[in-house]
Amino acid sequence: MPRKATTSPDDLTDALMRVVAGHGLDAVSIRAVAREASVSIGTVQYHFATKDELLLATYRRVIDQVAGRAAEIAAGDPGPGEYVRGLLRELLPLDERRAAELRVGLAFTARSVHSPQLTELYTQAHRALLDAITRSLQLAVERDQAAPGLDARREAIHVVAFADGLAWHLLCAPSSLGTAEALAALDEHLDRLLPS
């Protein structure tokens, strides 16, 4: 298979994401990624000496993509409630891109239980998400835009867990939980925390 002249590490992590999204983490091999990227096995190994290096880079890339969209939301200078709502919607599989990222994220999250490096990445990403939501909820408290007595950190933990559950069920049981129903549930939950 001829090597693509412009193959980058991102091309290969994209290929791995497509393999995982379509066939699961068990289908990942250097050969499968090379085939998906239309490059030689040697090209993959030039950028990533081992499958684990490739997996780690791909997981980091998924996290970075979500973080990048969170930064775009923040750049629009939304109010605290709009920011939290927008950020949590990024975690839901509302389109094919987010659904693919979620499939990949869930696969890597499961693997992180047995991989200290993946565990560290997952921990950093989860901590950053909780911190961002905590800051926004605290800002809402300071602006008198939050429910009385709201504990920003505690509610950030709750709302992230709530959104994670919605995301999981939307992806794995779409016939029992539709998108409109999930979005309505998220909105109702946030409206109780941040009443208009």
Phi and psi in degrees as a GROMACS rama.xvg file:
@    title "Ramachandran Plot"
@    xaxis  label "Phi"
@    yaxis  label "Psi"
@TYPE xy
-69.288  143.88  PRO-2
-77.3705  135.781  ARG-3
-74.6728  132.853  LYS-4
-63.2191  -28.2474  ALA-5
-112.692  23.474  THR-6
-63.6808  127.178  THR-7
-117.199  166.267  SER-8
-56.2557  -36.5126  PRO-9
-64.3419  -36.4114  ASP-10
-59.2857  -39.3099  ASP-11
-75.9024  -38.2369  LEU-12
-68.7617  -34.0003  THR-13
-61.918  -42.6374  ASP-14
-63.4176  -42.2136  ALA-15
-63.0124  -39.5126  LEU-16
-61.3956  -39.2576  MET-17
-65.9365  -39.6533  ARG-18
-62.8524  -47.5056  VAL-19
-64.9698  -44.7606  VAL-20
-62.2494  -34.9409  ALA-21
-89.9156  -29.172  GLY-22
-134.734  -4.39864  HIS-23
92.4134  165.666  GLY-24
-66.9282  -30.2249  LEU-25
-64.4299  -21.8873  ASP-26
-81.4845  -7.14973  ALA-27
-77.4734  129.065  VAL-28
-150.35  164.414  SER-29
-58.2789  -41.3806  ILE-30
-62.84  -44.8734  ARG-31
-63.832  -39.7133  ALA-32
-67.8354  -41.8045  VAL-33
-60.556  -44.7487  ALA-34
-62.3772  -44.6791  ARG-35
-63.8545  -36.421  GLU-36
-86.9242  -4.56414  ALA-37
58.7921  45.1428  SER-38
-132.987  172.855  VAL-39
-79.7658  160.267  SER-40
-59.3463  -37.9317  ILE-41
-61.5166  -33.8986  GLY-42
-65.669  -43.0669  THR-43
-62.0516  -45.9599  VAL-44
-69.5599  -22.5367  GLN-45
-62.95  -39.6824  TYR-46
-89.2631  -33.3819  HIS-47
-135.882  110.951  PHE-48
-65.5094  -29.8513  ALA-49
-134.467  162.068  THR-50
-60.9151  -39.5582  LYS-51
-61.9343  -38.9091  ASP-52
-61.792  -41.3057  GLU-53
-66.3842  -41.9188  LEU-54
-61.9612  -45.0509  LEU-55
-63.2938  -43.9731  LEU-56
-63.6137  -37.2267  ALA-57
-69.9114  -42.9959  THR-58
-61.7602  -42.3814  TYR-59
-61.9035  -38.0982  ARG-60
-66.3079  -42.1233  ARG-61
-60.5218  -46.2385  VAL-62
-60.3615  -44.3053  ILE-63
-63.6583  -36.4077  ASP-64
-64.0863  -44.2227  GLN-65
-66.237  -42.1609  VAL-66
-61.9751  -37.0872  ALA-67
-63.3412  -40.7121  GLY-68
-70.1372  -33.1588  ARG-69
-63.0389  -39.9962  ALA-70
-65.5031  -36.5771  ALA-71
-64.0136  -39.6313  GLU-72
-62.1752  -46.6477  ILE-73
-63.715  -33.799  ALA-74
-65.1688  -22.6142  ALA-75
-77.0182  1.4204  GLY-76
53.1491  53.3494  ASP-77
-77.0474  164.343  PRO-78
-70.8383  167.926  GLY-79
-55.7382  -44.0083  PRO-80
-65.6988  -41.8579  GLY-81
-64.0892  -38.613  GLU-82
-65.123  -48.8175  TYR-83
-60.3334  -45.4848  VAL-84
-61.0348  -46.9005  ARG-85
-64.1945  -41.3867  GLY-86
-64.7783  -45.2162  LEU-87
-67.2287  -32.7957  LEU-88
-65.0704  -28.4409  ARG-89
-65.9537  -20.288  GLU-90
-84.08  -13.4378  LEU-91
-91.8796  146.597  LEU-92
-80.6785  69.0997  PRO-93
-85.8036  -10.6561  LEU-94
-150.117  174.304  ASP-95
-63.4876  -37.4759  GLU-96
-61.1468  -49.1804  ARG-97
-69.2345  -33.3383  ARG-98
-64.4246  -42.9175  ALA-99
-64.6582  -43.4597  ALA-100
-61.1856  -39.9754  GLU-101
-67.2516  -41.5814  LEU-102
-57.9928  -45.9622  ARG-103
-64.4882  -46.4334  VAL-104
-59.9353  -42.6423  GLY-105
-65.5893  -40.2628  LEU-106
-62.0023  -44.3243  ALA-107
-72.4768  -34.2564  PHE-108
-61.1083  -43.473  THR-109
-62.4113  -40.8283  ALA-110
-69.7626  -26.1401  ARG-111
-64.5705  -20.98  SER-112
-58.7158  -28.6152  VAL-113
-113.579  9.2425  HIS-114
-130.908  110.183  SER-115
-57.2087  -36.5918  PRO-116
-67.7286  -43.5336  GLN-117
-67.8631  -36.7887  LEU-118
-59.8957  -42.0626  THR-119
-64.5596  -43.1402  GLU-120
-61.9434  -45.3442  LEU-121
-60.9142  -43.9477  TYR-122
-61.4266  -44.4544  THR-123
-61.6604  -44.3407  GLN-124
-66.3821  -42.6233  ALA-125
-65.1775  -42.1744  HIS-126
-62.6182  -42.2806  ARG-127
-64.0361  -40.4898  ALA-128
-64.1257  -48.6133  LEU-129
-60.3935  -42.0625  LEU-130
-64.1306  -42.2107  ASP-131
-63.3062  -42.8304  ALA-132
-71.5529  -38.7477  ILE-133
-59.3243  -45.8149  THR-134
-60.3369  -41.9904  ARG-135
-67.3616  -42.7913  SER-136
-65.2877  -38.054  LEU-137
-64.7846  -38.4156  GLN-138
-63.2649  -39.6935  LEU-139
-62.5015  -39.3138  ALA-140
-61.3965  -47.9194  VAL-141
-63.6953  -29.9562  GLU-142
-90.6755  4.91471  ARG-143
62.0858  37.146  ASP-144
-110.722  7.12499  GLN-145
-112.781  162.067  ALA-146
-60.345  146.358  ALA-147
-57.0507  135.811  PRO-148
75.7472  11.2113  GLY-149
-63.115  128.574  LEU-150
-96.5279  107.914  ASP-151
-58.5773  -46.1372  ALA-152
-66.2552  -46.6861  ARG-153
-60.622  -43.9959  ARG-154
-70.8128  -30.2684  GLU-155
-62.2819  -43.4977  ALA-156
-60.0666  -45.5853  ILE-157
-62.9899  -46.9512  HIS-158
-71.6032  -32.7144  VAL-159
-66.8045  -43.602  VAL-160
-62.942  -38.9179  ALA-161
-62.7464  -47.7013  PHE-162
-65.4719  -38.6889  ALA-163
-59.6397  -43.5251  ASP-164
-63.0437  -44.0505  GLY-165
-60.7628  -43.427  LEU-166
-61.2609  -46.7453  ALA-167
-58.3869  -47.8414  TRP-168
-70.747  -36.54  HIS-169
-61.2385  -39.7574  LEU-170
-76.4389  -43.7712  LEU-171
-94.3201  -21.2217  CYS-172
-138.394  57.0037  ALA-173
-62.4762  -22.3518  PRO-174
-78.0339  -16.3055  SER-175
-102.002  -16.619  SER-176
-141.183  111.49  LEU-177
-86.3655  163.934  GLY-178
-59.646  -46.5718  THR-179
-61.6971  -40.9215  ALA-180
-65.6655  -41.3631  GLU-181
-66.1055  -43.2705  ALA-182
-64.7256  -39.0926  LEU-183
-63.372  -41.0729  ALA-184
-64.1337  -42.5103  ALA-185
-64.0005  -44.7493  LEU-186
-61.8498  -43.8557  ASP-187
-61.2571  -41.5402  GLU-188
-62.7848  -46.2325  HIS-189
-69.7268  -32.9418  LEU-190
-64.6032  -30.5642  ASP-191
-70.5358  -34.4976  ARG-192
-79.0427  -36.4665  LEU-193
-128.928  71.8951  LEU-194
-64.6575  145.007  PRO-195
